[in-house]
């Protein structure tokens, strides 16, 4: 009698060691059954990983290697993700374009399912490289059964957005309900872990011995109430929920207290280009208080981008404050030490921390694209800037302009300020493959290469829901965070 064990894994070297350990441990347990081990790589095999398995002695007759070609995971009716976290880091820091090929494969999969895409717009080096790969791979497959040339198109346009084109948006605190959950608790694979105390009565807390301190909840539109509030600004959620239950509003207020008001005020000053050339007293204060390093670096990078680089004295001052040793009560105390130096080095390589140059790109972009809006309503919004209270995600402003009539003409003056080439193509397709039903909404896939935020997703949903809009946005991303 055969017993089969299945492993499903990303092609990562360290995961091969875990798999090998499990196989060896299982072989040692003599159960009398013959065993067969199957390893499915998602989405494709890796020669390096197979060599690691050989080195660990679990390759060949012991293990059967196969592929599970899952390019995209559907998380909601308008959201699909490759669920690869490393794309931005490996492309920008390690100069590894491997995941760009997988992104191209994901786009080919979309075209295989829904037909060829008649219009392509993109911005950034990664966007251009991905579409070049798509074009090349399509040519190679024209004579195979996977060709999509005879299938009618269901997608009218695809926008490819390289994350390096807009690195300021991930630094700004997300102020939608779903965005705040991600900021405070973290959302991964549409799932968040909440403290179990939030779901117990006072009696249950005192009497029950809990085996776990977290409760895992799936967050998507299957929950009708969550679907109603997830894209709202957190200031609008309380009023909406008060109609449902007053007790929920009280819980919401308790959650809001976890967001430090100082962070939001400091961020809004940077986004409005207020005192961006000076050392920030707030940043200096949270360094002195030894707040989490990620919080400090996030604000530093936000100030850096808003001022198109930091002045030498400002940058050096921040570095010194982060890593120096100071005397307090006759003892030496390290602030952040080597961890900060390594992080700063990587941020400088990506361009998130740099010295100020002559041009002020963000200042020009802020005015040209109306990136900050002072009079926006958080409760009854009329503009996408509500997702950050005053700031409209640059990436979504681009999507908004591209999908409007004449949008590209309006963008010509600002596209040169953004990094990387601009992609604007209409691949030759038979007219019979393009739908021309004017009553149907235009279906636009916005594909983020390097990940996207929940605030950006909310902003695209907001645009789709406007009465004057005839565009239905589908969000695709390498990872949502």
Secondary structure, 3 states (H helix, E strand, C coil): CEEEEEEEEECCHHHHHHHHHHHHHHHHCCCCCEEEEEEEEECCCCHHHHHHHHHCCCCCCCEEEEECCCCCEEEECCEEECCCCCHHHHHHCCCCCHHHHHHHHHHHHHHHHHCCCCCEEEECHHHHHHHHHHHHHHHHHCCCCCCCCCCCCCCCEEEEEEHHHCCCHHHCCCCEHHHHHHHHCCEECCEEEEEHHHHCCHHHHHHCCCCCCEEEEECCCCCHHHHHHCCCEHHHHHHHHHHHCHHHHHHHHHHHCCCCHHHHHHHHHHHCCCCCCCCCHHHHHHHHCCCCHHHHHHHHHHHHHHCCCECHHHHHHHHHHHHCEEEECCEEEECCCHHHHHHHHHHHHHCCCCECCCCCHHHHHHHHCCCECCCCCCCCCCCHHHHHCCECCHHHHHHHHHCCCCHHHHHHHHHCCCCCCEEEECCCCCHHHCCCCCCCCEEEEEEEECCECHHHHHHHHHHHHCCCCCEEEEEEECCEC
